[in-house]
Structures are given as C-alpha cells and as structure tokens.
Amino acid sequence: MEIEKNYRINSLLEFYGELLTKKQKEYITLYYADDYSLGEISEEFSVSRQAVYDNIKRTTKILEDYEERLKLLQDFDNRNKQLDNLVHYVQEHYKDDHTLWQLVSELEQSEEG
C-alpha cells in the first residue's frame, strides 16, 4: 500500500508539481521522491516535524484535488492501457505488418515524451 501511495504522489507531482509553491514542492519531493523522514526535512528547513507533516498532508490534498478536477493522471493511465491493448493486439494479429509497427512505435514515443 505504501509503495502504491508513493507512486501515486510522485505521479501527481509530475503532472501538477509546477502548480505548487516552492516550499510545498520541496517538502513533498523530499518526503515521497527522495525518501527523507519528517525529522530530516524539519532539520533541513529548521521547522518542527509537525509543521512538515502538516505541509505534506495539505500538499497531498491539493494534488488530489487537482487530479479530481483535471484528471490528467487518470487520462494518462487510460491512454497507456489502451496503448498496451493495441500493442498486444498487433502482436497477435499483425506481427509482420512493418508499417503498423512503425505507427505503434511512434505512438508509444509520443506518450513517453
């Protein structure tokens, strides 16, 4: 469960991180992406552990609110699932169609970057 939560928060950060304040982004990145403890973050910024905890909790709620309204992560995940289904179908039914494979490859690359 903790790994899933870390993955979700880091994914939300990818989509909505630029909408956060500098402090919000620093705290949540250190906690979820860099695996700092509350104590380590509180020492780094000379604030209480409670202040760090409150900031991270609030920021997590903000990220979830953005996702609830904009659904960027959900849409991204849905497109990836559809792309996986397409790749599987092409592998089964059109493995020798080089033009189709080129198109699928281009689609995959457009999703990556």
N, C-alpha and C positions, 0 to 999 in steps of 0.2 A: 504493500500500500504506500509506503513512504517513497519508494522508487517511482511509482506512478505519479505521486503528487509532485515530486521534484521534476519529473519530465514535463508535467503539465505546466508548472510555474515557469520553467525555463522556456517552454514553447510559447507561452503567453508573453514572456519577456521579449522574445524575438519579434512578435507582432506589435506589441504595444509599449515596449520599453521607452521609446522616444517620447511618449506622452507623459512619462513620469518626471517628477522633479529629480534633480541631481542626487539629492540625499536618498530619496526613495529607491532610485535605481541602484545606487551604491550598496545600500543595506541589503536589498533583496538579492542582488547579484552575488554579493559575498556569501550570503546565507545559503542560497539554493544552488548557485552555479559553482562557487568556489569552496563550498562545504565548511565555511567558518562557523564557529559556535557563537551564540549570543554574547558570551563573555569576550571572545576575541574581537568581535565587532565593537562592543562597548569600549574596550581598551583602545582600539584604533581611533575612535571618534571622541573619546573622553566623555561618554554619556553613560547612563545607567543601563543595565541589562533590560530593565523594564521598558525604558524608552526605545531600545532597539526592538524588543518584542512587539511593542505597540505599533511601531512604524511598519514592521514586516507584516503584521496582521492586517493593518489598514491598507497597505500597498497590495497585498494579496486580494483583498476585497475589491480594490479599484480595478485590478487586472481582470478579475472575474466579471465585474460589471461591464467593462469594455467588451469582453467576449460575449456576454449575454446580449448586448445591443448590436454589436457589429458582426459577430460570428466568423471572424477571419480564420481562426484556428479550425473551427468546425468545417468551414468550406474547404480549407486546405486538406484536412484529413479525408473529406469526402472525395475530392479530386484524386488524391493519392490512391484511395481504394478503387476508384473507377479505372485509374491507370493500371493498377495491378491486375484487375479483372481483364482489361484489354490485352495486356501482355500475355496473360495466361491463355486467353482465347486464341491469340495469334500463334502462340507456341504450339497449341494443339491442332489448329486448323490451317494455318498459313505459314508454316515454318520455312518454306522455300521462296516465299514472296519477298524479295530483297527490297523492293520499293516500299512495301508496307512496313517492313522492319525499320527502314530509314525514317519513315514518318513517325513511327512509335518512338524511336530513339530521339528524334527532335522534340517530341512532346515531353519525354522524360527530362531532357536537358532544360526545357523551358520551365519546368516545375522546380528544378534544382536551383536555378539562379536567376 
